[in-house]
Amino acid sequence: MALIRCDFDSEALEVGTSMTVILPDDDRGDPPPVLYLLHGLTDDHSAWSRYSSVERYATGRGLAVIMPQVHRSFYANEAHGMRFWDFLSAELPETVRKFFRVSQRREDTFVAGLSMGGYGAMKWALREPERFAAAATLSGALDLAYIQEHDLRPHIRALVARVFADRVVAGGDEDLLHLLRVADPARLPRLMLRCGTEDHLLAQNKRFVAAARAGGIELDAEFGPGEHAWDYWDARLPAVIDFLLRGR
């Protein structure tokens, strides 16, 4: 097993950036399956390896994990900033392909994340369903249209203005509930959702579940005791990995 901090230049961002990578032992068999694991609003590429046991969980399953850094971008092309969606969806997989020996097959490729990263994971899976076999969100900020329209906290208003400016989220390709409404269920990867019942994002997660059900989209959703905290996310990460690797 290897735990790597990879610093590299990004053309999409026009700046140097970093990712943390977990690679299983290479026995020169088939390249390992790969999970893109996305961080939350107040974290960076190192958060998952610092605050959870993802290294131990992934190594035990022969899973490579790619943890990129996107700052406070909501995994979007910022109106007043950098092109993080282009970085995530186009440049990052190509950079991973060049640097690391991991599978390129859809059936071996997964995405998951927490909070803002849960939003990013679902957005990527819904916008590019042909890329992933499965996707998962933990305590996701899943209703960005609601955040843009109704969250009056000054730091959130400033953040939304910087990322989206006058771009309206509702009804567009940054709106997960809209993406669920227009999705073809037959083309989607398998989807999983977990959120604590004491989480401040609980209502957003329930709206996501309702929208999936209304669209006839299969979603493995479960709510239970827990807050918006690392002990909740770490405790559920083994089940997330089991779900992603189901059938392997």
N, C-alpha and C positions, 0 to 999 in steps of 0.2 A: 504494500500500500504506500502511496505517496500523497503528501499534502503539500500543495505548491501555491505560492503567490506568484502570479504571472503579471508582470507589468509590460504593457505594449502600447503602441501608438494606434489611435483610432482615426481613420479618415472621416467617418461620419461625424464624430464629435470635434474633430480638428484639435485634439489634445491627447496627451498620454492618459491612460486609464489602467485599471487593475481588475483582475478576477482571482478568486480563490478556487482551486481545483483539487478534487479528490480523485485519485486514480487507483483502481485495484491492482493487485499483483498481476503482471503480464505473463501469462503462460504460453503466449504465442498461438493461442487458439483464436476463436472469433473475437473481434473487437468487442469490448463491453458495452452494454446499454448505457445510455446517458440521460441524466436528469439535469435540466436547467432549473436551479433553485433560487428564487427571487427574494430580495430583502424588502423590508418595510420602510416607511417614511423616515424614521429617525436612525436607520442603520446604514451599513455599507456592505461591501462584498465579504468582509470577514465575520459578520455577525453570526451566521449560522454555525460556523466552525468554533466560534468563541462561546456561544451561549447554549448550544445544543450538542447532543452526541451524534450528530449526523455522520461524522467520520466513522464511528464504530458501526452504526446501522448500515451504512453504504458498503463498507468493506466486507461485512458479513454476507452481503448479497451480490458481491461482484459488480457493483454499480459505480460508474463514474459520475461525478457531480460537478457541475459548472455553476459558480456563484459570481455573477457579474456585479458591477457597480453602476448605479444609475442616479445616485443622489436623490433629490426630492422631486422627481420628474413625472411621477405617475406613468412611467414607461411610455411617454408621449414625445412627439416632436414639439418642443417648447416654442411658444410664440416669441418669447424673449429669452432665448437661451440656446440649448443644444438639441440635436436631432437624436433623442434617445430611442424612439421607436425604430428608426432606421438602423441604429446601432444594434439594438436587441434582435430585431427580426431578420436582418440581412447580414450585417457585418460580423456579429458575434458567432453565429454558427459556422461561417466560412473561416473565421480565425481559429476556432476550435478544431475544425477539420485539418487545417494546416499544421497546427502545433501538436495535436494529441491524437493518439490512436484510439478512437471511439467509434461505435457503430454509426452509420449514416442512414440506417433503415428506419422507416416510420415506426414499425412495430417495436423498435428498441429505443425510442426517443420520447421523453416525458418532460412536463413542466409543472412546477408547483411553486407556491410562495405564501407568505403571511402578510396580512394587513394590506398595505399598498402593493406588496408583491403578490398577494392573492388576486388582487385586481389585475395586475400585469399578467399573471399566469392564465386567468380566464380570458382576458382580452386576446392574448396570443393564440390560445387554443381555439377561440371562436372565430378569429379573423383568418387564421391559417390552419384549419382543421386537418389538412392533408399532411402536416408536419409531425403530428403527435399521435401516439397510441392512447395516451391517457393524460389527464391534467387534474390538479387538486388545488384547493384553496383552504387556508386556515385563517379564520377571523378576517376575511377579506373586506376591504373597502369597496364593495361591489356595486354601489349605486352612486356613481360619480355625478350624474345629473342632479341628484338630490343634494349632494355636497356643494355643487356649484350654485344651486338656486337657494338653498336654505341654511347652510352652515354659516353662521354670522360671526364666528370667532375671528378676530382680526388677523391672526397668523395664517389661518386657512384661507381667508379672503385674499390676502396678499399672495399666497402660494398659487391659488387658482388663477388669479389675474396674471401672474408671471407665466404660468404654463399655457393657459388657454386664451388670455386676453379677451377679445370679443367673440371668440369661437364658442358656439353653443354646443354643449355636450349632448343634450337630450335629442334623441332621434338620429344620432350619427354613429360613426364607427368607434368612438370612445365610450359609448353608452352600452354597457353589458346587457341591460334589460332589452334594449332595442336589438342587439345582436342575437339574443335568444329568440326574439319574436320572428326574425327573418331567417333563422338558421334552418338548414335541412338536417333533421335529426339523424338521418342515415349516414351523413358525411362526418359527423362529429366524433371526436375521441371520447372515450369513457371519462366521465366527470365525477369528481368527489368534492364534497363540502363538509367542513367541520367548523363549528363556532360555539363558544361558551355562552351559557345563558346569562352570565353576568357581564358579558362583553358590551361595550358601548356601540359596537357595530352590529348587534344582533338583529335589529329591525331591517338593516340593509341586506343581511344574509337571508332573512325570511322572505323578503321581496324577490331575491334572486331565485330561491326555491320555488316560489309561486309562479314566477315567469317561466321557469323551466317546465313545470308541470303543465301550465297552460299551453305551452308549445309542443307537448308530447315528447319532451327531451328527458331521457333517463339520467337521473342524478342521484348518486349515493350521498345522501345528506343526513347529518346527525347533529343534534344539539344536546348539550349536557353541561353539567356544572363546570364553570371555568371563566376566568377573566382574560383580558387582553394582555397576556403575559407569557414569558418564555417557558415556565413550567407546564402550562397548558399545551403549547406548541411542541415541545420536546416529547411530552408523553404521547402525543398522537402521531409523531413522525414515523415510528415503525409501521403503524397501520397504513399510513399514506404510502410508504414504500411497498408494502404488501399489495396494496390496491394497484399501484402503478405497474408492478411486475407480475400481476395476476396472469397465470397461464404459462409463465416462463419456467 
